[in-house]
Amino acid sequence: MKVENSNNTNGFKLSEIPSDIFKKLELCFTGRHTIGWGEFNFGKYNNQKVLVKNIPSKDVFGKNDNVDIPYSALNSQVAELIFKHGDSQGKVAEYILMEYGSNILVCSPSFIKEGEELIEGVDILDSEHQGLLRIAPNDVIIMIEDIKKELTKRNVPLEDILNIEKQFIKDCFKNNFIGMWDPKNSNWGILYGGKLKTRLAPSYDFDLSFNIPVKFAPTEPKRVVDYYENYKNKFESGKILTDFVDVMNKKYDWFLAFLDDFSHKMDSFDLVKELKENKGITICQEQKEYYFNFIKSQNQLLKMLITQINEQNMDEKIHE
């Protein structure tokens, strides 16, 4: 595994991790995950609570035989860096890779401040929305209206509600940009209470991203496999990003400027450099090529969509 100084990454020391650590995980990342996620105190990360995901060395993705770091572990690192680089106003959970025996730990310092409550999407939305987030962007708009109603009931100030709405749209776009096909409503939330403003929680949980083929277990529910195949086909055709951009651009007058800014930032995004300088990680050539081609292809599609919107706007002005 190519992680520099892996025995002391960001203040952690592997020797201080108890051997029965996964038997002691009681507080889950968002309260819903029961296997692999947990919250506890290492004591060597500024005494912060830390969230941990256990990634078996045998990856869940098909492309794993010639890599040092499994894609399912690396995806979180790559997504975090893309989100930070492309959207300076958005927040994203920090991810740290560590070796633990034959497995890899994906650790994240807790983003929940003292006195705050993380309200999950499944606790905000009506029962019809629970489960896998639907693909159609019009459904996202319906979800937003339900979120706004719930926050209004909780007496959240209108300014905070509008900020949450705007960032939720941005985060949904970024999820679609990286092909995050598993954005369950337990995979996002709102931070409520405490001394800070009510706000959208940092984005988290990006394992199933970047259109890397998934190897499903024979016991996987058919609805999940069908959902994945549906998303994968639409993603590869460009329909996922195209439909989302089309709907949101018509509804929000700020959306086009955000897309243009995001696209320009992706032009200057150097994944290999970012991983090296910010994570101490060196990836193999296969992964360099895969992520480079993925980001380039998605950004080319985004640029084409932006050009089409600008041309359409110009035509409308001419015919006014």
Steps between C-alpha positions, in 0.01 A plus 500: 500500500657827390426730795797700622568493875206265543609420856432857608243640258345825625590420859380139509723216611403153388646346815239688703204346317361217718481161332132465588416847374210391279330323789494827691336717235171604653420845366451479125595760242144619450322263731389267218811309392561197719796333331837668462405852610560623851580802713761505777802688628853419388643769725771577245286712271458806722269287713235519229246229448588300193282311256641183348407280208662160458588423136599135443809460286284308252325789328129509418587629155602289205821692429716412797768247410783740407453784749656572839200689638153357423275731300235482770746656746654744253168631368438687826834677472447596135142620554604710800770677298272559199225643720741731685667620180180547301276659763672719757171578675403136548619282785621143473609250762875448531619149419820335618635161389674266742620143482365256759624147453387380159226761489487875444328746730331806358488746789320832527510749789148567620340815357228515767568788741411507868128531556413424138278225365549334163153465350518241223312528176288200591381687811404809299330361192170321469506120484462502121849651473675255729739252347705574191483856375318501168683604186256752350595860589132591530489263796786695657289816477214321675742388770621857548146623557450231766831597663396867509164411657666294772756769580226763512316285756820499706507883486825509304559856368411551133854609416638169628232303311587674171872438557427131563289483182778653290773277640280190471464566125875550466573180689253304287674634190842399631370154585378466142830635366695220673233238430407442865217256441428413866392833655259343748316740724717372785802630306425867553365707784452839662683627808248650740527667840815604680666839468541500121236559234287213377676380185547210263745248641826449308467253213605148591507134392632485143603134465267421213614766256697563182314236296729217608328161439353355818512129583171426675467210739243235394290603801474866394132603461389517138367855542850621590662325202229634266541852641876482446466374141244770424723773642814361331334493155366852536830627638704356213264655247539841668130512584550526877701823481308639202156460658613641834665806344199567278245494781702691758612768255137576417406528868799681655648815347832451685557144375669578166762723665571222749544245218734730309713559810507129586604407146784753494626369832499146364725621218768578758439197719812282529392182682846345527643820650202546735523141628874531553498838675177473700479127569853366469366245250663384178269302270597251232496577127173313444321718751664818372371428150157391616424805715662741251289371211187496716535860618599621153202330335251632756638852473482490121135402525440781749667755271282386211187543712611848610563598137155375399336701778688816403407457134136444594503812718649699213234377259226595746640852531515538123137399462370720781 
